[in-house]
């Protein structure tokens, strides 16, 4: 004979046990989904606020460097290697055209300088999104940015005495390792975000 009390207790325990297991499974699923959503949000923020804008400006600056190099190559071919008449009028015209060419080439470097200012602002405003393994490369960009703005006059003249400059080291407009790191991280993060969104 079955005791009605025992049957009732067994039913309640079975019901509650199944409910607890079901609740635990739902909690685990929800926690995983929340964790995935947090990862997606953080990656999206990194791309939109930091790595995406950096990618845009370093790519733009890279093209400016290429244009500057092409202008200098053309300048060399046109004004240095070419044999022009020594006639005074010809030489004066060449001086004017050579000056115009160099001025155009320098405008692309001025664009890089402007982009560097924007890059500095992006880094300053979004430092919390910087990956720990990028800190050293980004701080080196910051060092060169500061040195360029403190040690070089608007005209391009170096303020730092030559001997001191040589001991401290060269100043780079935009280091290739910075460009490469930004482009690499942008692509990796973009791919990772796409993978998470497609799972």
C-alpha positions in Angstrom: 0.0 0.0 0.0 1.1 3.4 -0.9 1.1 6.2 1.6 -0.7 9.3 0.1 1.7 11.5 1.9 4.8 9.8 0.4 3.2 10.0 -3.1 2.5 13.7 -2.7 6.0 14.4 -1.5 7.5 12.3 -4.4 5.4 14.3 -6.9 6.4 17.6 -5.4 10.1 16.7 -5.4 9.9 15.4 -8.9 8.2 18.5 -10.1 10.5 20.9 -8.3 13.6 18.8 -9.3 12.6 19.0 -13.0 11.9 22.7 -12.6 15.3 23.4 -11.0 17.1 21.4 -13.7 15.1 23.3 -16.3 15.8 26.6 -14.6 19.5 25.8 -14.4 19.7 24.9 -18.1 17.8 28.1 -19.0 20.2 30.1 -16.8 23.3 28.6 -18.5 21.8 29.3 -22.0 21.0 32.9 -21.0 24.4 33.4 -19.5 26.1 32.2 -22.7 23.9 34.4 -24.9 24.6 37.4 -22.7 28.4 36.7 -22.8 28.2 36.4 -26.6 26.2 39.7 -26.8 28.8 41.4 -24.6 31.6 40.2 -26.8 29.8 41.4 -29.9 29.0 44.8 -28.4 32.6 45.3 -27.2 34.1 44.2 -30.6 31.6 46.5 -32.4 32.6 49.4 -30.2 36.3 48.7 -30.7 35.7 48.7 -34.5 33.4 51.7 -34.6 35.2 53.9 -32.1 38.9 52.9 -32.4 40.2 50.5 -34.9 37.9 51.5 -37.8 38.6 55.2 -37.6 42.3 54.5 -37.1 42.3 52.2 -40.1 40.7 54.9 -42.2 43.2 57.6 -41.3 46.3 55.3 -41.5 45.2 54.1 -44.9 44.7 57.7 -46.1 48.1 58.6 -44.8 49.7 55.6 -46.5 48.3 56.9 -49.8 49.6 60.4 -49.1 53.1 58.9 -48.5 52.8 57.1 -51.8 51.7 60.2 -53.7 54.6 62.2 -52.1 57.0 59.5 -53.2 55.6 59.6 -56.7 55.9 63.4 -56.9 59.6 63.2 -55.7 60.3 60.5 -58.3 58.7 62.6 -61.0 60.6 65.7 -59.7 63.9 63.8 -59.9 63.2 62.6 -63.5 61.9 66.0 -64.7 64.2 68.5 -63.0 67.4 66.6 -62.0 68.0 63.9 -64.6 66.6 65.8 -67.6 69.2 68.0 -69.4 67.8 71.5 -69.8 69.2 74.5 -71.5 71.3 76.8 -69.3 69.4 79.7 -70.8 68.4 82.2 -68.0 64.7 82.2 -69.0 64.5 78.4 -69.2 66.3 78.1 -65.8 63.8 80.6 -64.2 60.8 78.7 -65.5 62.3 75.4 -64.3 62.8 76.9 -60.8 59.2 78.0 -60.7 57.9 74.6 -61.9 60.2 72.7 -59.5 59.0 74.8 -56.6 55.4 74.2 -57.5 56.1 70.4 -57.7 57.7 70.3 -54.3 54.9 72.4 -52.8 52.4 69.9 -54.1 54.4 67.0 -52.7 54.6 68.7 -49.3 50.8 69.2 -49.2 50.5 65.4 -49.0 52.8 65.3 -46.0 50.7 68.1 -44.5 47.7 65.9 -44.9 49.5 63.1 -43.0 50.2 65.6 -40.2 46.6 66.5 -40.1 45.6 62.9 -40.0 48.0 62.3 -37.1 46.2 64.9 -35.1 42.9 63.1 -35.7 44.6 59.7 -34.8 45.8 61.3 -31.5 42.3 62.5 -30.7 40.8 59.0 -31.5 43.4 57.3 -29.2 42.9 59.9 -26.4 39.1 59.6 -26.6 38.9 55.8 -26.9 41.9 54.5 -24.9 39.7 52.0 -23.1 39.2 50.0 -26.3 42.9 49.6 -27.0 44.0 46.0 -26.8 46.8 45.4 -24.2 49.2 44.1 -26.9 48.8 47.4 -28.9 49.7 49.7 -26.0 53.5 49.9 -26.8 53.0 50.5 -30.5 50.3 53.2 -29.8 52.5 54.9 -27.2 55.4 55.0 -29.6 53.0 56.8 -32.1 52.2 59.2 -29.3 55.9 59.8 -28.6 56.6 60.6 -32.2 53.5 62.8 -32.4 54.6 64.8 -29.4 58.1 65.1 -30.6 57.0 66.3 -34.0 54.8 69.0 -32.5 57.5 70.1 -30.0 60.7 69.8 -31.9 59.8 70.9 -35.4 58.7 74.4 -36.3 55.7 75.1 -38.5 58.1 75.8 -41.3 59.6 72.3 -41.0 62.8 73.5 -39.3 64.2 71.3 -36.5 64.4 73.1 -33.2 66.3 70.4 -31.4 70.1 70.8 -31.7 71.6 68.3 -34.1 73.7 66.4 -31.6 70.8 66.0 -29.2 68.4 64.9 -32.0 70.9 62.2 -33.1 71.2 60.9 -29.5 67.4 60.8 -29.0 66.6 59.4 -32.4 64.7 60.2 -35.6 61.1 61.5 -35.6 58.7 59.6 -37.8 55.5 61.1 -39.3 53.8 57.8 -39.1 55.7 54.6 -38.3 55.2 51.6 -40.6 54.7 49.3 -37.6 51.9 51.5 -36.4 50.2 51.4 -39.8 50.7 47.6 -40.1 49.4 46.9 -36.5 46.2 49.0 -37.1 45.4 47.4 -40.4 46.1 43.9 -39.0 43.9 44.4 -35.9 41.1 46.0 -37.9 40.9 43.0 -40.2 41.2 40.5 -37.3 38.4 42.2 -35.3 36.2 42.6 -38.3 36.5 38.9 -39.1 36.0 37.9 -35.5 32.8 40.0 -35.3 31.5 38.5 -38.5 32.1 35.0 -37.1 30.3 35.8 -33.9 27.4 37.3 -35.7 27.1 34.2 -38.0 27.1 31.6 -35.1 
